[in-house]
């Protein structure tokens, strides 16, 4: 089968590789859609921390925001999975340690991560093998475009839940990228008044096109009460700003990651009686994201600017936007497209 393989920083190619086999407890999925995200970019550039910690190494097969159809099952797997449209959890814990037994496999010390960690091949390929326990079935009301946005949607949903918002509360989202916009969409669906802070004309114009009129440059940010602040950016200084801005006794949620260390003053945290919430992984939010999309409460599809085949992935990872792309921040890949 064809698969996109990163061989070194800035170097990648589409290769013919052996297709996966459904081993006991696992399934093989025919991949229909894959989202390209910032983590994939960091692996392509060589900046991803896992490369420096030894948790990942080249060559890499990326892709963890995916949907597809089960085409084969291994021993011990119910054959009724065949033909079902699915997405899957990225975080694959050992299932035996204390963290996994309490339902927190996404922070298992011995976890693998699809397309990211411990050599688990990702979805930027025609087929993918994953454990059956990691699957979530997609209803017909969630198409492939939305299906490949379930994983980032699960992350965003966890950020919204971490913000502990009531209807009418005012939320400030720092960073109108894919996660920030999904946070905004999900929070708005729950009745929050949503504002976004960005730094580019394109991103702010796009946020406004989704109905978020309160999309601000930093110098123009109004002096309002912020009942929660979600930092969905990659700017190292914004975590401290989130803490400065949030209303006392409320919540600052950290889901974005900067390329260099971010620092907050714990004196501010304590003296404002603020709860700081960190979010890693969509795992506990996947089912909720599917439900939000299936109900029609949130339509994430406008976030996708364009769809390319495997041959177009390297350009996307290098920051080259495909010709004719829309204005959204997300690029999808369909491995079935003949480049």
C-alpha positions as CSV (number, residue, x, y, z in Angstrom):
1,X,0.0,0.0,0.0
2,X,1.0,3.7,-0.3
3,X,2.1,5.5,2.9
4,X,3.6,8.9,3.7
5,X,6.9,8.5,5.5
6,X,9.0,11.1,7.2
7,X,12.6,10.0,7.0
8,X,14.5,13.0,8.6
9,X,13.8,16.6,9.4
10,X,12.3,18.2,6.3
11,X,12.6,15.0,4.3
12,X,9.6,12.7,3.4
13,X,8.2,10.6,0.6
14,X,5.3,8.5,-0.4
15,X,6.4,4.8,-0.3
16,X,5.1,1.4,-1.1
17,X,5.0,-0.5,2.2
18,X,3.6,-3.7,3.4
19,X,-0.1,-3.4,4.3
20,X,-1.1,-4.0,8.0
21,X,-2.4,-7.3,9.2
22,X,-5.2,-7.6,11.7
23,X,-3.5,-9.3,14.6
24,X,-5.6,-10.6,17.5
25,X,-7.6,-7.9,19.2
26,X,-7.0,-5.4,16.3
27,X,-8.7,-4.3,13.1
28,X,-7.5,-3.0,9.8
29,X,-9.2,0.3,8.6
30,X,-9.3,1.6,5.1
31,X,-8.5,5.3,5.7
32,X,-10.8,7.8,4.2
33,X,-9.7,11.1,5.7
34,X,-6.8,12.4,7.8
35,X,-6.2,15.8,9.3
36,X,-2.8,17.4,9.3
37,X,-2.0,19.1,12.6
38,X,0.7,21.1,14.4
39,X,2.1,17.9,15.9
40,X,2.7,16.5,12.5
41,X,4.5,19.7,11.5
42,X,6.8,19.5,14.5
43,X,7.8,16.0,13.6
44,X,8.5,17.1,10.0
45,X,10.6,20.0,11.1
46,X,12.4,17.9,13.8
47,X,11.2,20.2,16.7
48,X,8.8,17.7,18.3
49,X,10.0,17.0,21.9
50,X,9.3,13.2,21.6
51,X,12.2,13.0,19.1
52,X,14.6,14.5,21.6
53,X,13.3,12.3,24.5
54,X,13.6,9.1,22.5
55,X,9.8,8.4,22.5
56,X,9.8,8.6,18.7
57,X,12.3,8.2,16.0
58,X,12.6,8.4,12.2
59,X,11.3,7.0,9.9
60,X,7.8,8.1,11.0
61,X,4.4,7.4,9.6
62,X,2.2,10.3,10.8
63,X,-1.5,10.9,11.1
64,X,-3.7,10.7,14.2
65,X,-6.9,12.6,13.2
66,X,-8.6,10.1,11.0
67,X,-11.7,8.3,10.0
68,X,-12.3,5.2,7.8
69,X,-14.1,1.9,7.3
70,X,-13.1,-1.4,9.0
71,X,-12.0,-3.9,6.3
72,X,-10.6,-6.7,8.4
73,X,-10.6,-8.0,11.9
74,X,-8.2,-10.1,13.9
75,X,-8.8,-13.1,16.1
76,X,-11.2,-12.4,19.0
77,X,-12.8,-9.4,17.3
78,X,-16.5,-9.4,16.5
79,X,-16.9,-9.6,12.7
80,X,-19.8,-7.1,12.8
81,X,-17.1,-4.4,12.9
82,X,-16.4,-5.0,9.2
83,X,-17.9,-2.3,7.0
84,X,-18.5,0.1,9.9
85,X,-17.3,3.7,9.7
86,X,-15.1,4.5,12.6
87,X,-12.6,6.9,14.3
88,X,-10.1,5.8,16.9
89,X,-8.4,7.0,20.0
90,X,-4.8,8.2,19.5
91,X,-3.6,7.2,22.9
92,X,-3.2,3.5,23.4
93,X,-2.3,2.7,27.0
94,X,-1.0,-0.6,28.3
95,X,-4.4,-1.3,29.9
96,X,-2.9,-2.9,33.0
97,X,-1.3,-0.1,35.0
98,X,-3.1,2.0,37.7
99,X,-3.7,4.9,35.3
100,X,-5.2,2.7,32.6
101,X,-7.4,0.9,35.1
102,X,-8.8,4.2,36.4
103,X,-9.7,5.1,32.8
104,X,-6.8,7.5,32.1
105,X,-5.0,5.5,29.4
106,X,-4.1,8.8,27.7
107,X,-1.5,9.5,30.4
108,X,-0.2,5.9,30.7
109,X,3.6,6.0,31.0
110,X,3.9,3.1,28.6
111,X,1.4,4.2,26.0
112,X,1.9,4.3,22.3
113,X,0.3,7.0,20.2
114,X,-1.0,6.5,16.7
115,X,1.3,8.2,14.3
116,X,3.2,9.9,17.2
117,X,4.8,7.7,19.8
118,X,6.5,4.4,20.3
119,X,6.6,3.4,16.6
120,X,2.8,3.0,16.2
121,X,2.1,3.7,12.5
122,X,-0.3,6.5,11.7
123,X,-3.1,7.1,9.3
124,X,-1.3,8.9,6.4
125,X,-1.6,5.7,4.4
126,X,-4.2,3.7,2.6
127,X,-4.7,1.4,5.6
128,X,-4.2,1.5,9.4
129,X,-4.2,-1.1,12.1
130,X,-5.5,-0.2,15.6
131,X,-6.9,-2.1,18.6
132,X,-10.6,-2.7,18.5
133,X,-11.1,-1.2,22.0
134,X,-9.8,2.2,20.7
135,X,-12.6,2.5,18.1
136,X,-15.7,4.7,18.1
137,X,-18.4,4.1,15.5
138,X,-19.6,7.1,13.5
139,X,-23.3,7.6,12.8
140,X,-24.4,8.4,9.3
141,X,-25.0,12.0,10.3
142,X,-21.3,12.5,10.8
143,X,-19.6,12.5,7.4
144,X,-16.0,11.8,6.6
145,X,-15.0,15.5,6.9
146,X,-16.5,15.8,10.3
147,X,-15.3,12.3,11.2
148,X,-11.7,13.3,10.8
149,X,-12.3,16.3,13.0
150,X,-13.5,14.2,16.0
151,X,-10.0,13.9,17.4
152,X,-9.3,17.6,17.6
153,X,-13.0,18.1,18.6
154,X,-12.5,15.8,21.5
155,X,-9.5,17.9,22.7
156,X,-11.6,21.1,22.3
157,X,-14.5,19.6,24.2
158,X,-12.3,18.7,27.1
159,X,-11.1,22.3,27.2
160,X,-14.6,23.6,27.2
161,X,-15.6,21.3,30.0
162,X,-12.4,22.3,31.9
163,X,-13.5,25.9,31.6
164,X,-16.6,25.1,33.7
165,X,-18.9,27.6,31.8
166,X,-22.5,28.3,32.5
167,X,-24.9,29.7,29.8
168,X,-24.2,33.4,29.5
169,X,-20.6,33.2,30.8
170,X,-18.0,35.0,28.8
171,X,-15.1,33.0,27.3
172,X,-11.9,34.3,25.8
173,X,-10.1,31.9,23.5
174,X,-6.4,32.7,22.8
175,X,-5.5,31.4,19.3
176,X,-8.1,31.0,16.5
177,X,-6.5,27.9,15.0
178,X,-8.3,24.6,14.6
179,X,-8.5,23.8,18.3
180,X,-9.3,27.4,19.3
181,X,-12.1,27.5,16.7
182,X,-13.5,24.2,17.8
183,X,-13.4,25.4,21.4
184,X,-15.3,28.5,20.3
185,X,-17.9,26.5,18.4
186,X,-18.5,24.0,21.2
187,X,-18.7,26.8,23.9
188,X,-21.1,28.8,21.8
189,X,-23.3,25.7,21.4
190,X,-23.5,25.6,25.2
191,X,-24.6,29.2,25.5
192,X,-21.4,31.0,26.3
193,X,-20.5,34.4,24.9
194,X,-17.3,33.7,23.0
195,X,-14.4,36.1,22.1
196,X,-11.2,35.2,20.3
197,X,-7.8,36.7,20.4
198,X,-5.6,36.4,17.3
199,X,-2.7,38.0,15.5
200,X,-3.4,37.6,11.7
201,X,-5.9,39.2,9.4
202,X,-6.7,35.8,7.8
203,X,-7.4,34.0,11.0
204,X,-9.5,36.8,12.5
205,X,-11.5,37.2,9.3
206,X,-12.2,33.5,9.2
207,X,-13.3,33.5,12.8
208,X,-15.7,36.3,12.0
209,X,-17.0,34.3,9.0
210,X,-18.1,31.6,11.5
211,X,-20.2,34.2,13.3
212,X,-17.6,35.2,16.0
213,X,-17.9,39.0,15.6
214,X,-15.8,39.4,18.8
215,X,-12.5,38.4,17.3
216,X,-9.8,40.8,18.4
217,X,-6.2,41.8,17.9
218,X,-4.4,42.0,21.2
219,X,-4.2,45.8,21.4
220,X,-7.9,46.0,20.7
221,X,-9.0,43.5,23.3
222,X,-11.8,45.1,25.4
223,X,-11.5,45.4,29.2
224,X,-14.2,42.9,30.1
225,X,-14.8,40.2,32.7
226,X,-13.5,36.9,31.4
227,X,-15.2,34.0,33.2
228,X,-12.8,31.6,31.6
229,X,-9.7,31.8,29.3
230,X,-8.6,29.0,27.1
231,X,-5.1,29.2,25.8
232,X,-5.1,27.3,22.4
233,X,-2.1,29.1,21.0
234,X,1.6,28.2,20.6
235,X,2.9,31.5,22.0
236,X,5.1,31.1,25.0
237,X,3.9,34.4,26.7
238,X,0.2,33.7,26.4
239,X,-0.2,31.2,29.3
240,X,0.8,34.0,31.7
241,X,-1.6,36.5,30.0
242,X,-4.4,34.0,30.3
243,X,-3.8,33.9,34.1
244,X,-3.7,37.7,34.2
245,X,-6.9,38.1,32.3
246,X,-9.2,35.4,33.9
247,X,-11.7,36.5,36.5
248,X,-10.6,35.5,40.1
249,X,-12.0,32.2,41.3
250,X,-12.5,31.0,37.7
251,X,-10.5,28.8,35.3
252,X,-7.6,29.2,32.9
253,X,-7.4,26.2,30.5
254,X,-4.1,25.3,28.8
255,X,-4.4,23.2,25.7
256,X,-1.9,24.9,23.4
257,X,1.8,24.1,23.5
258,X,4.6,26.5,22.7
259,X,7.9,25.5,21.2
260,X,9.8,26.9,24.2
261,X,9.0,26.9,27.9
262,X,6.0,29.0,29.1
263,X,6.1,30.5,32.6
264,X,3.3,31.5,34.9
265,X,3.5,33.2,38.3
266,X,2.0,30.9,40.9
267,X,1.6,33.8,43.2
268,X,-1.0,35.2,40.7
269,X,-2.6,31.8,40.5
270,X,-2.9,31.5,44.3
271,X,-3.8,35.1,45.0
272,X,-6.6,35.1,42.4
273,X,-7.8,31.7,43.6
274,X,-7.7,30.5,39.9
275,X,-8.0,26.9,38.9
276,X,-5.5,26.0,36.1
277,X,-6.5,23.1,33.9
278,X,-4.2,21.3,31.5
279,X,-5.6,19.2,28.6
280,X,-3.7,16.4,27.0
281,X,-5.5,14.2,24.5
282,X,-9.0,13.9,23.1
283,X,-9.5,10.4,24.7
284,X,-12.2,11.3,27.3
285,X,-13.9,13.7,24.8
286,X,-14.2,11.6,21.7
287,X,-17.8,10.3,22.3
288,X,-18.9,13.8,23.3
289,X,-17.5,15.3,20.1
290,X,-19.2,12.7,18.0
291,X,-22.5,13.5,19.8
292,X,-22.1,17.3,19.3
293,X,-21.5,16.8,15.6
294,X,-24.2,14.2,15.1
295,X,-26.8,16.4,16.8
296,X,-26.1,19.3,14.6
297,X,-25.2,21.5,17.6
298,X,-21.7,22.0,16.0
299,X,-20.7,21.8,12.4
300,X,-16.9,21.7,12.3
301,X,-16.6,21.2,8.5
302,X,-16.0,24.9,7.5
303,X,-12.7,24.7,9.3
304,X,-11.3,22.5,6.5
305,X,-9.7,24.6,3.8
306,X,-8.9,21.8,1.3
307,X,-8.2,18.1,0.8
308,X,-5.1,16.7,-0.8
309,X,-3.7,13.3,-1.6
310,X,-0.6,11.7,0.0
311,X,1.7,13.3,-2.5
312,X,0.6,16.8,-1.3
313,X,1.3,16.2,2.4
314,X,5.0,17.3,2.3
315,X,4.1,20.7,0.9
316,X,1.5,21.1,3.6
317,X,3.9,20.2,6.4
318,X,6.4,22.6,5.0
319,X,3.9,25.4,5.3
320,X,2.9,25.7,1.6
321,X,-0.8,26.2,1.3
322,X,-2.3,24.3,-1.6
323,X,-3.6,26.5,-4.5
324,X,-7.3,27.1,-4.3
325,X,-7.5,26.5,-0.6
326,X,-10.3,28.0,1.5
327,X,-9.6,30.2,4.5
328,X,-9.9,27.7,7.2
329,X,-6.9,26.5,9.2
330,X,-7.2,22.7,8.6
331,X,-6.0,20.7,5.7
332,X,-7.3,17.1,5.2
333,X,-5.7,14.2,3.3
334,X,-7.6,11.5,1.4
335,X,-5.2,8.7,0.7
336,X,-7.6,7.4,-2.0
337,X,-6.9,10.5,-4.2
338,X,-4.6,9.7,-7.1
339,X,-2.0,12.4,-7.2
